[in-house]
Amino acid sequence: MTVTAYTLAVVLNLFILFIGARFLLRPRLAAAGYGVPAKPDGDPAYLAVKGVRDATLGAVGLALLAFAAGAEAWFMLAAVIAPLGDTLIVLRHGGTRAVAFGIHFATAIVVLVSAGLLFAV
């Protein structure tokens, strides 16, 4: 179970780090994948904010894995707020239910599973 717990945590942290980098490097493409496409005349700073937020979450998560499973477990438990919030954002801003629940809410569930596995280590 320890290998599974750490592997899932590493994969989740690398994935959110990748998403953050994508929002910084290809913001309009990333926004479309997020579920709420960016408006052509919109302020790109908000897309950069999401990129920095996600990259930071991924980097902090990876750093915490170096200390202890318990620290990473608590981090994952707190970090679940982000995909739950993303679910609501997609629903409130014209995104599809499929994206809101199939991507963002599902991610929240996987992050909770990861936290549970890390607490069990």
DSSP file (Angstrom, degrees, kcal/mol; ACC not computed):
  #  RESIDUE AA STRUCTURE BP1 BP2  ACC     N-H-->O    O-->H-N    N-H-->O    O-->H-N    TCO  KAPPA ALPHA  PHI   PSI    X-CA   Y-CA   Z-CA
    1    1 A M     >        0   0    0      0, 0.0     4,-2.7     0, 0.0     5,-0.2   0.000 360.0 360.0 360.0 -30.9    0.0    0.0    0.0
    2    2 A T  H  >  +     0   0    0      2,-0.2     4,-2.5     1,-0.2     5,-0.3   0.920 360.0  48.7 -61.7 -44.5    2.9    2.4    0.6
    3    3 A V  H  > S+     0   0    0      1,-0.2     4,-2.7     2,-0.2     5,-0.2   0.919 112.9  48.4 -62.2 -43.5    4.1    2.2   -3.0
    4    4 A T  H  > S+     0   0    0      2,-0.2     4,-2.6     1,-0.2     5,-0.2   0.919 111.3  50.2 -62.1 -44.1    0.5    2.9   -4.2
    5    5 A A  H  X S+     0   0    0     -4,-2.7     4,-1.9     1,-0.2    -2,-0.2   0.938 116.1  40.4 -61.2 -48.5    0.1    5.8   -1.8
    6    6 A Y  H  X S+     0   0    0     -4,-2.5     4,-2.7     2,-0.2     5,-0.2   0.898 114.7  52.2 -69.7 -39.9    3.3    7.5   -2.8
    7    7 A T  H  X S+     0   0    0     -4,-2.7     4,-2.7    -5,-0.3     5,-0.2   0.937 110.9  47.0 -62.0 -46.8    2.9    6.7   -6.6
    8    8 A L  H  X S+     0   0    0     -4,-2.6     4,-2.6    -5,-0.2    -1,-0.2   0.912 112.9  49.9 -62.1 -41.8   -0.6    8.2   -6.7
    9    9 A A  H  X S+     0   0    0     -4,-1.9     4,-2.4    -5,-0.2    -2,-0.2   0.918 112.0  47.4 -63.6 -43.3    0.6   11.3   -4.8
   10   10 A V  H  X S+     0   0    0     -4,-2.7     4,-2.8     2,-0.2     5,-0.3   0.933 112.8  48.9 -63.2 -45.5    3.6   11.8   -7.1
   11   11 A V  H  X S+     0   0    0     -4,-2.7     4,-2.5     1,-0.2    -2,-0.2   0.931 112.7  47.5 -61.2 -46.3    1.4   11.3  -10.2
   12   12 A L  H  X S+     0   0    0     -4,-2.6     4,-2.3     1,-0.2     5,-0.2   0.915 113.9  47.1 -61.7 -43.4   -1.2   13.8   -8.9
   13   13 A N  H  X S+     0   0    0     -4,-2.4     4,-1.9     2,-0.2    -2,-0.2   0.901 113.6  47.1 -67.7 -40.6    1.4   16.4   -8.0
   14   14 A L  H  X S+     0   0    0     -4,-2.8     4,-2.4    -5,-0.2    -1,-0.2   0.887 111.4  53.0 -65.8 -37.7    3.2   16.0  -11.4
   15   15 A F  H  X S+     0   0    0     -4,-2.5     4,-2.4    -5,-0.3    -2,-0.2   0.925 110.7  44.5 -65.1 -44.6   -0.1   16.3  -13.2
   16   16 A I  H  X S+     0   0    0     -4,-2.3     4,-2.3     2,-0.2    -1,-0.2   0.843 111.8  53.9 -71.3 -30.7   -1.2   19.5  -11.5
   17   17 A L  H  X S+     0   0    0     -4,-1.9     4,-2.3    -5,-0.2    -1,-0.2   0.917 109.6  48.7 -63.9 -42.9    2.3   20.9  -12.0
   18   18 A F  H  X S+     0   0    0     -4,-2.4     4,-2.6     2,-0.2    -2,-0.2   0.916 110.4  50.6 -60.8 -45.1    1.9   20.1  -15.7
   19   19 A I  H  X S+     0   0    0     -4,-2.4     4,-2.2     1,-0.2    -2,-0.2   0.910 109.8  50.9 -62.1 -41.6   -1.5   21.8  -15.8
   20   20 A G  H  X S+     0   0    0     -4,-2.3     4,-1.5     1,-0.2    -1,-0.2   0.929 110.9  47.7 -60.9 -45.1    0.0   24.9  -14.2
   21   21 A A  H  X S+     0   0    0     -4,-2.3     4,-2.6     1,-0.2     5,-0.3   0.889 109.5  54.3 -63.1 -38.3    2.7   25.0  -16.7
   22   22 A R  H  X S+     0   0    0     -4,-2.6     4,-3.2     1,-0.2     8,-0.3   0.899 106.4  51.2 -63.2 -40.7    0.2   24.6  -19.5
   23   23 A F  H  < S+     0   0    0     -4,-2.2    -1,-0.2     1,-0.2    -2,-0.2   0.812 114.1  45.2 -66.5 -28.8   -1.8   27.6  -18.2
   24   24 A L  H  < S+     0   0    0     -4,-1.5    -2,-0.2    -5,-0.2    -1,-0.2   0.858 124.4  31.5 -80.1 -36.3    1.4   29.6  -18.2
   25   25 A L  H  < S+     0   0    0     -4,-2.6    -2,-0.2     1,-0.2    -3,-0.2   0.839 137.7  16.9 -92.4 -36.7    2.6   28.5  -21.7
   26   26 A R  S  X S+     0   0    0     -4,-3.2     4,-2.5    -5,-0.3     5,-0.2  -0.547  72.1 166.3-134.5  66.3   -0.6   27.9  -23.6
   27   27 A P  H  > S+     0   0    0      0, 0.0     4,-2.5     0, 0.0     5,-0.2   0.842  72.8  48.0 -60.3 -41.3   -3.3   29.7  -21.6
   28   28 A R  H  > S+     0   0    0      2,-0.2     4,-1.9     1,-0.2    10,-0.4   0.913 114.4  46.5 -69.4 -40.8   -6.2   29.6  -24.1
   29   29 A L  H  > S+     0   0    0      2,-0.2     4,-1.9     1,-0.2    -1,-0.2   0.914 113.7  49.3 -63.8 -43.2   -5.7   26.0  -24.9
   30   30 A A  H  X S+     0   0    0     -4,-2.5     4,-1.7    -8,-0.3    -2,-0.2   0.894 108.2  53.6 -63.9 -40.2   -5.5   25.1  -21.2
   31   31 A A  H  X>S+     0   0    0     -4,-2.5     5,-1.3     1,-0.2     4,-1.2   0.892 106.8  51.8 -63.2 -39.6   -8.7   27.2  -20.5
   32   32 A A  H  <5S+     0   0    0     -4,-1.9     3,-0.5     1,-0.2    -1,-0.2   0.913 110.8  47.9 -62.7 -41.5  -10.6   25.2  -23.1
   33   33 A G  H  <5S+     0   0    0     -4,-1.9    -1,-0.2     1,-0.2    -2,-0.2   0.782 104.0  62.1 -68.4 -27.1   -9.5   22.0  -21.5
   34   34 A Y  H  <5S-     0   0    0     -4,-1.7    -1,-0.2    -5,-0.2    -2,-0.2   0.801 119.4-108.9 -67.8 -30.2  -10.5   23.3  -18.1
   35   35 A G  T  <5S+     0   0    0     -4,-1.2    61,-0.3    -3,-0.5    -3,-0.2   0.317  98.4  76.2 118.4  -8.3  -14.1   23.6  -19.3
   36   36 A V  S   <S-     0   0    0     -5,-1.3    -2,-0.1    59,-0.1    -3,-0.1  -0.847  76.2-140.7-133.9  96.5  -14.6   27.3  -19.6
   37   37 A P        -     0   0    0      0, 0.0     2,-0.2     0, 0.0    -8,-0.1  -0.203  23.6-109.1 -58.7 146.6  -12.9   28.7  -22.7
   38   38 A A        -     0   0    0    -10,-0.4    -6,-0.0   -11,-0.1   -10,-0.0  -0.524  31.0-115.0 -75.7 142.1  -11.1   32.0  -22.4
   39   39 A K    >   -     0   0    0     -2,-0.2     3,-2.1     1,-0.1    -1,-0.1  -0.568  20.1-126.2 -74.9 139.4  -12.8   35.0  -24.1
   40   40 A P  T 3  S+     0   0    0      0, 0.0    -1,-0.1     0, 0.0    -2,-0.0   0.837 112.6  40.5 -56.1 -33.6  -10.7   36.4  -26.9
   41   41 A D  T 3  S+     0   0    0      2,-0.1    -2,-0.0     3,-0.0    -3,-0.0   0.281  95.2 118.9 -97.5  10.7  -10.9   39.9  -25.3
   42   42 A G  S <  S-     0   0    0     -3,-2.1    -4,-0.0     1,-0.1     3,-0.0  -0.184  77.0 -92.5 -74.7 168.5  -10.4   38.6  -21.8
   43   43 A D    >>  -     0   0    0      1,-0.1     3,-1.3     2,-0.0     4,-0.5  -0.727  27.7-156.3 -84.4 114.1   -7.6   39.5  -19.4
   44   44 A P  H 3> S+     0   0    0      0, 0.0     4,-1.9     0, 0.0     3,-0.3   0.663  83.9  79.6 -67.1 -14.0   -4.8   36.9  -19.7
   45   45 A A  H 3> S+     0   0    0      1,-0.2     4,-2.2     2,-0.2     5,-0.1   0.869  87.8  56.1 -60.7 -34.9   -3.6   37.7  -16.2
   46   46 A Y  H <> S+     0   0    0     -3,-1.3     4,-1.6     1,-0.2    -1,-0.2   0.853 105.7  50.4 -67.8 -32.9   -6.4   35.5  -14.8
   47   47 A L  H  X S+     0   0    0     -4,-0.5     4,-1.9    -3,-0.3    -1,-0.2   0.878 109.6  51.3 -69.6 -37.0   -5.2   32.5  -16.8
   48   48 A A  H  X S+     0   0    0     -4,-1.9     4,-2.8     2,-0.2     5,-0.2   0.875 104.9  57.0 -66.1 -37.0   -1.7   33.1  -15.5
   49   49 A V  H  X S+     0   0    0     -4,-2.2     4,-2.6     1,-0.2    -1,-0.2   0.928 107.2  48.1 -59.2 -45.0   -3.0   33.2  -11.9
   50   50 A K  H  X S+     0   0    0     -4,-1.6     4,-2.7     1,-0.2     5,-0.2   0.905 111.0  52.1 -62.2 -40.6   -4.5   29.7  -12.4
   51   51 A G  H  X S+     0   0    0     -4,-1.9     4,-2.6     1,-0.2     5,-0.2   0.927 111.5  44.8 -61.3 -45.7   -1.2   28.6  -13.8
   52   52 A V  H  X S+     0   0    0     -4,-2.8     4,-2.5     2,-0.2    -2,-0.2   0.914 113.1  51.8 -65.3 -42.3    0.8   29.8  -10.9
   53   53 A R  H  X S+     0   0    0     -4,-2.6     4,-2.3    -5,-0.2    -2,-0.2   0.945 114.3  42.1 -58.9 -49.7   -1.7   28.4   -8.4
   54   54 A D  H  X S+     0   0    0     -4,-2.7     4,-2.3     2,-0.2    -2,-0.2   0.911 114.1  50.2 -67.9 -42.2   -1.7   25.0  -10.0
   55   55 A A  H  X S+     0   0    0     -4,-2.6     4,-2.4    -5,-0.2    -1,-0.2   0.902 111.5  50.3 -62.1 -39.6    2.1   24.9  -10.4
   56   56 A T  H  X S+     0   0    0     -4,-2.5     4,-2.8    -5,-0.2     5,-0.3   0.924 108.6  51.1 -64.2 -45.0    2.6   25.9   -6.8
   57   57 A L  H  X S+     0   0    0     -4,-2.3     4,-2.3     1,-0.2    -2,-0.2   0.920 112.4  47.1 -59.0 -43.1    0.2   23.2   -5.6
   58   58 A G  H  X S+     0   0    0     -4,-2.3     4,-2.2     2,-0.2    -2,-0.2   0.918 113.8  46.7 -64.9 -43.7    2.2   20.6   -7.5
   59   59 A A  H  X S+     0   0    0     -4,-2.4     4,-2.3     2,-0.2    -2,-0.2   0.912 113.5  47.9 -66.4 -42.9    5.6   21.8   -6.4
   60   60 A V  H  X S+     0   0    0     -4,-2.8     4,-2.6     2,-0.2    -1,-0.2   0.919 110.9  52.3 -64.1 -42.9    4.5   22.0   -2.7
   61   61 A G  H  X S+     0   0    0     -4,-2.3     4,-1.3    -5,-0.3    -2,-0.2   0.917 110.5  47.0 -59.7 -43.7    3.0   18.6   -2.9
   62   62 A L  H  X S+     0   0    0     -4,-2.2     4,-0.6     1,-0.2    -1,-0.2   0.900 111.8  51.4 -65.0 -39.8    6.2   17.1   -4.3
   63   63 A A  H >< S+     0   0    0     -4,-2.3     3,-1.1     1,-0.2     4,-0.4   0.900 106.6  53.8 -64.0 -40.4    8.3   18.9   -1.7
   64   64 A L  H >X S+     0   0    0     -4,-2.6     4,-1.8     1,-0.3     3,-1.6   0.815  96.3  66.6 -65.7 -29.3    6.1   17.6    1.2
   65   65 A L  H 3< S+     0   0    0     -4,-1.3    -1,-0.3     1,-0.3    -2,-0.2   0.789  93.2  61.9 -61.7 -25.2    6.6   14.0    0.0
   66   66 A A  T << S+     0   0    0     -3,-1.1    -1,-0.3    -4,-0.6    -2,-0.2   0.722 108.8  42.0 -72.1 -19.7   10.3   14.4    0.9
   67   67 A F  T <4 S-     0   0    0     -3,-1.6     2,-0.3    -4,-0.4    -2,-0.2   0.931 123.0 -39.6 -93.0 -58.3    9.3   14.9    4.6
   68   68 A A     X  -     0   0    0     -4,-1.8     4,-1.8     1,-0.1    -1,-0.3  -0.969  38.2-117.1-170.5 151.7    6.5   12.5    5.5
   69   69 A A  H  > S+     0   0    0     -2,-0.3     4,-2.5     1,-0.2     5,-0.1   0.860 114.0  58.1 -62.3 -35.6    3.4   10.8    4.2
   70   70 A G  H  > S+     0   0    0      2,-0.2     4,-2.2     1,-0.2    -1,-0.2   0.899 104.9  49.0 -63.7 -41.5    1.4   12.5    7.0
   71   71 A A  H  > S+     0   0    0      1,-0.2     4,-2.0     2,-0.2    -1,-0.2   0.920 113.8  46.6 -63.8 -43.2    2.4   15.9    5.8
   72   72 A E  H  X S+     0   0    0     -4,-1.8     4,-2.8    -8,-0.3    -2,-0.2   0.870 109.3  55.5 -66.4 -36.3    1.5   15.1    2.3
   73   73 A A  H  X S+     0   0    0     -4,-2.5     4,-2.2     2,-0.2    -2,-0.2   0.928 109.6  45.2 -62.5 -45.7   -1.8   13.5    3.4
   74   74 A W  H  X S+     0   0    0     -4,-2.2     4,-2.1     2,-0.2    -1,-0.2   0.886 112.6  52.2 -65.8 -38.0   -2.8   16.7    5.2
   75   75 A F  H  X S+     0   0    0     -4,-2.0     4,-3.1     2,-0.2    -2,-0.2   0.938 109.9  48.2 -61.6 -46.4   -1.8   18.8    2.2
   76   76 A M  H  X S+     0   0    0     -4,-2.8     4,-1.1     1,-0.2    -2,-0.2   0.894 109.2  53.9 -62.1 -39.8   -3.9   16.6   -0.1
   77   77 A L  H  < S+     0   0    0     -4,-2.2     3,-0.3     1,-0.2    -1,-0.2   0.908 114.8  40.0 -61.9 -41.3   -6.8   16.9    2.2
   78   78 A A  H >< S+     0   0    0     -4,-2.1     3,-1.6     1,-0.2    -2,-0.2   0.882 110.6  58.6 -73.2 -38.1   -6.6   20.7    2.1
   79   79 A A  H >< S+     0   0    0     -4,-3.1     3,-1.6     1,-0.3    -1,-0.2   0.658  83.1  82.2 -68.7 -15.6   -5.8   20.8   -1.6
   80   80 A V  T 3X S+     0   0    0     -4,-1.1     4,-1.7    -3,-0.3    -1,-0.3   0.710  76.1  75.0 -63.0 -17.5   -9.1   19.1   -2.5
   81   81 A I  H <> S+     0   0    0     -3,-1.6     4,-2.7     1,-0.2    -1,-0.3   0.872  87.9  60.4 -60.0 -36.8  -10.6   22.5   -2.2
   82   82 A A  H <> S+     0   0    0     -3,-1.6     4,-2.5     1,-0.2    -1,-0.2   0.956 107.6  39.4 -62.3 -54.3   -9.2   23.4   -5.6
   83   83 A P  H  > S+     0   0    0      0, 0.0     4,-1.9     0, 0.0    -1,-0.2   0.841 115.9  53.1 -68.3 -28.5  -10.8   20.8   -7.7
   84   84 A L  H  X S+     0   0    0     -4,-1.7     4,-1.7     2,-0.2    -2,-0.2   0.922 111.5  46.1 -67.1 -41.9  -14.1   21.2   -5.8
   85   85 A G  H  X S+     0   0    0     -4,-2.7     4,-2.5     1,-0.2    -1,-0.2   0.895 109.7  54.4 -63.6 -40.0  -14.0   24.9   -6.5
   86   86 A D  H  X S+     0   0    0     -4,-2.5     4,-2.6    -5,-0.2     5,-0.2   0.876 103.8  56.5 -61.8 -37.0  -13.1   24.2  -10.1
   87   87 A T  H  X S+     0   0    0     -4,-1.9     4,-2.1     1,-0.2    -1,-0.2   0.945 110.5  43.7 -57.6 -49.0  -16.2   22.0  -10.3
   88   88 A L  H  X S+     0   0    0     -4,-1.7     4,-2.6     2,-0.2    -2,-0.2   0.886 111.7  53.6 -65.6 -39.8  -18.4   24.9   -9.2
   89   89 A I  H  X S+     0   0    0     -4,-2.5     4,-1.2     2,-0.2     6,-0.3   0.936 109.6  47.5 -61.5 -46.7  -16.7   27.4  -11.4
   90   90 A V  H  <>S+     0   0    0     -4,-2.6     5,-2.4     1,-0.2     3,-0.4   0.926 114.2  47.4 -61.4 -44.5  -17.2   25.3  -14.5
   91   91 A L  H ><5S+     0   0    0     -4,-2.1     3,-0.7    -5,-0.2    -1,-0.2   0.888 114.5  46.1 -64.2 -39.2  -20.9   24.8  -13.6
   92   92 A R  H 3<5S+     0   0    0     -4,-2.6    -1,-0.2     1,-0.2    -2,-0.2   0.626 112.4  50.8 -80.4 -13.2  -21.5   28.5  -12.9
   93   93 A H  T 3<5S-     0   0    0     -4,-1.2    -1,-0.2    -3,-0.4    -2,-0.1  -0.043 123.5 -85.1-121.7  33.3  -19.8   29.8  -16.0
   94   94 A G  T < 5S+     0   0    0     -3,-0.7    -3,-0.2     1,-0.2    -4,-0.1   0.500  79.8 138.1  87.3   4.4  -21.3   27.8  -18.8
   95   95 A G      < -     0   0    0     -5,-2.4    -1,-0.2    -6,-0.3     2,-0.1  -0.324  57.6 -95.1 -75.9 167.1  -19.2   24.6  -18.8
   96   96 A T     >  -     0   0    0    -61,-0.3     4,-2.5     1,-0.1     5,-0.1  -0.466  18.3-126.4 -82.8 154.4  -20.7   21.2  -19.2
   97   97 A R  H  >>S+     0   0    0      1,-0.2     4,-3.0     2,-0.2     5,-0.6   0.846 110.8  61.8 -63.3 -33.8  -21.7   18.9  -16.4
   98   98 A A  H  >5S+     0   0    0      1,-0.2     4,-2.2     2,-0.2     5,-0.3   0.921 109.6  39.0 -60.2 -44.3  -19.6   16.2  -18.0
   99   99 A V  H  >>S+     0   0    0      3,-0.2     4,-1.9     2,-0.2     5,-1.5   0.930 115.8  52.3 -71.2 -45.1  -16.5   18.3  -17.6
  100  100 A A  I  <>S+     0   0    0     -4,-2.5     5,-2.3     3,-0.2    -2,-0.2   0.933 126.7  22.0 -57.1 -48.8  -17.4   19.6  -14.2
  101  101 A F  I  <>S+     0   0    0     -4,-3.0     5,-1.3     3,-0.2    -2,-0.2   0.856 124.1  52.2 -89.9 -37.0  -18.1   16.2  -12.7
  102  102 A G  I  <<S+     0   0    0     -4,-2.2    -3,-0.2    -5,-0.6    -2,-0.2   0.776 128.4  15.9 -72.8 -26.3  -16.0   14.0  -15.1
  103  103 A I  I  X5S+     0   0    0     -4,-1.9     4,-1.9    -5,-0.3    -3,-0.2   0.793 133.6  30.7-108.2 -63.0  -12.8   16.0  -14.7
  104  104 A H  I  ><S+     0   0    0     -5,-1.5     4,-2.0     2,-0.2    -3,-0.2   0.935 124.1  40.5 -73.4 -48.2  -12.9   18.3  -11.7
  105  105 A F  I  ><S+     0   0    0     -5,-2.3     4,-2.0    -6,-0.2    -1,-0.2   0.907 116.1  52.3 -67.5 -39.1  -15.2   16.4   -9.2
  106  106 A A  H  ><S+     0   0    0     -5,-1.3     4,-2.2     1,-0.2    -1,-0.2   0.890 107.7  52.7 -61.7 -38.3  -13.5   13.1  -10.2
  107  107 A T  H  X S+     0   0    0     -4,-1.9     4,-2.7     1,-0.2    -1,-0.2   0.916 105.9  53.7 -62.4 -42.5  -10.1   14.7   -9.5
  108  108 A A  H  X S+     0   0    0     -4,-2.0     4,-2.2     1,-0.2    -2,-0.2   0.905 108.6  49.5 -58.5 -41.5  -11.4   15.8   -6.1
  109  109 A I  H  X S+     0   0    0     -4,-2.0     4,-2.4     2,-0.2    -1,-0.2   0.922 111.2  48.5 -63.6 -44.2  -12.4   12.2   -5.3
  110  110 A V  H  X S+     0   0    0     -4,-2.2     4,-2.5     1,-0.2    -2,-0.2   0.888 110.1  52.0 -64.9 -38.5   -9.0   10.8   -6.5
  111  111 A V  H  X S+     0   0    0     -4,-2.7     4,-2.4     2,-0.2    -1,-0.2   0.899 109.7  49.7 -64.6 -39.8   -7.2   13.5   -4.3
  112  112 A L  H  X S+     0   0    0     -4,-2.2     4,-2.5     2,-0.2    -2,-0.2   0.900 110.1  50.4 -64.2 -40.0   -9.3   12.3   -1.3
  113  113 A V  H  X S+     0   0    0     -4,-2.4     4,-2.6     2,-0.2    -2,-0.2   0.921 109.8  51.4 -61.6 -43.3   -8.4    8.7   -2.0
  114  114 A S  H  X S+     0   0    0     -4,-2.5     4,-2.5     1,-0.2    -2,-0.2   0.923 109.6  49.4 -60.1 -45.0   -4.7    9.7   -2.2
  115  115 A A  H  X S+     0   0    0     -4,-2.4     4,-2.5     1,-0.2    -1,-0.2   0.930 111.0  50.2 -59.4 -45.4   -5.0   11.5    1.2
  116  116 A G  H  X S+     0   0    0     -4,-2.5     4,-1.4     1,-0.2    -2,-0.2   0.910 110.8  48.6 -60.7 -43.1   -6.6    8.4    2.7
  117  117 A L  H  X S+     0   0    0     -4,-2.6     4,-0.5     1,-0.2    -1,-0.2   0.904 112.1  49.1 -63.6 -40.8   -3.9    6.1    1.4
  118  118 A L  H >< S+     0   0    0     -4,-2.5     3,-0.9     1,-0.2    -2,-0.2   0.872 107.8  53.7 -68.6 -36.2   -1.2    8.4    2.7
  119  119 A F  H 3< S+     0   0    0     -4,-2.5    -1,-0.2     1,-0.2    -2,-0.2   0.829 106.4  55.0 -63.8 -30.0   -2.9    8.6    6.1
  120  120 A A  H 3<        0   0    0     -4,-1.4    -1,-0.2     1,-0.2    -2,-0.2   0.612 360.0 360.0 -79.9 -11.9   -2.8    4.8    6.2
  121  121 A V    <<        0   0    0     -3,-0.9    -1,-0.2    -4,-0.5    -2,-0.1   0.499 360.0 360.0 -72.7 360.0    1.0    4.6    5.6
